[in-house]
Amino acid sequence: MALRRLTRFGASVVFCLVVGAAPAQADIIRGLGKIVAGVFAIPVGVLAGTMSGPPILGTVLGLANGTINTIGLVAGGTLDIAASAIPAAKAVAPFLLPFLL
């Protein structure tokens, strides 16, 4: 019950940050959210597989599913952050050049 409340609270915070942020910052926040979700994908997959299927086979398939979800979420989050960091770097570069030379 407490885990469900914590999950809903975290999802609502991420949702508010994504909706209220500017597009470049929203991509960074969305990418961070995907990376954090990817960290928890393996335990969630194992628990879901164990509870919904046969004990050993469900656990193994849940582990495989969680691993695939983790790889996809972390890669997608990393690409979101990288894609939004390039325009931000272009906007900041003219202001940093006098300090670098």
C-alpha positions in Angstrom: 0.0 0.0 0.0 2.8 2.4 0.9 4.8 1.4 -2.2 1.7 2.2 -4.3 1.3 5.6 -2.8 5.0 6.3 -3.2 4.8 5.3 -6.9 1.8 7.5 -7.5 3.5 10.4 -5.8 6.7 10.0 -7.8 4.7 9.7 -11.1 2.7 12.8 -10.2 5.9 14.8 -9.5 7.5 13.7 -12.8 4.3 14.5 -14.6 4.1 18.0 -13.1 7.8 18.7 -14.0 7.3 17.5 -17.6 4.1 19.4 -18.2 5.3 22.6 -16.5 8.8 22.7 -18.0 10.1 24.3 -21.2 10.6 21.8 -24.1 14.3 21.5 -23.7 14.1 20.9 -19.9 11.1 18.6 -20.4 13.3 16.3 -22.6 16.0 16.3 -19.9 13.4 15.5 -17.2 11.7 12.9 -19.3 15.1 11.3 -20.0 15.9 11.2 -16.3 12.5 9.7 -15.6 13.1 7.0 -18.1 16.5 6.2 -16.6 15.0 6.0 -13.1 12.1 3.8 -14.4 14.7 1.6 -16.0 16.5 1.0 -12.7 13.2 -0.4 -11.3 12.2 -2.4 -14.3 14.0 -5.6 -13.4 12.6 -5.9 -9.8 9.1 -5.0 -11.1 9.4 -7.5 -14.0 10.5 -10.3 -11.6 7.7 -9.6 -9.2 5.1 -9.4 -11.9 6.4 -12.6 -13.5 6.5 -14.5 -10.2 3.0 -13.4 -9.2 1.3 -13.9 -12.5 2.9 -17.1 -13.9 4.3 -20.3 -12.7 6.8 -19.7 -9.9 10.1 -20.6 -11.6 9.2 -20.0 -15.2 7.4 -16.8 -14.4 10.4 -15.5 -12.4 12.8 -16.3 -15.3 10.5 -14.7 -17.9 9.9 -11.7 -15.6 13.7 -11.3 -15.3 14.1 -11.4 -19.1 11.3 -9.0 -19.6 12.6 -6.6 -17.0 16.1 -6.7 -18.5 14.8 -5.9 -21.9 12.7 -3.0 -20.5 15.7 -1.7 -18.5 17.9 -1.7 -21.6 15.2 0.1 -23.6 14.3 2.7 -20.9 18.0 3.5 -20.1 18.9 3.8 -23.8 15.9 5.9 -24.5 16.4 8.2 -21.5 20.1 8.7 -22.5 19.1 9.6 -26.0 16.5 12.1 -24.7 19.0 13.7 -22.5 21.7 13.8 -25.3 19.2 15.2 -27.8 18.1 18.0 -25.5 21.6 18.8 -24.4 22.9 19.7 -27.9 20.4 22.7 -28.4 21.1 23.8 -24.9 24.8 23.8 -25.5 24.4 25.8 -28.7 22.4 28.4 -26.8 25.0 28.7 -24.1 28.2 28.4 -26.2 28.4 32.1 -27.2 28.4 33.2 -23.6 31.1 30.7 -22.6 33.6 31.4 -25.4 35.0 34.6 -23.9 35.8 32.6 -20.7 37.5 29.8 -22.6 39.8 31.9 -24.6 
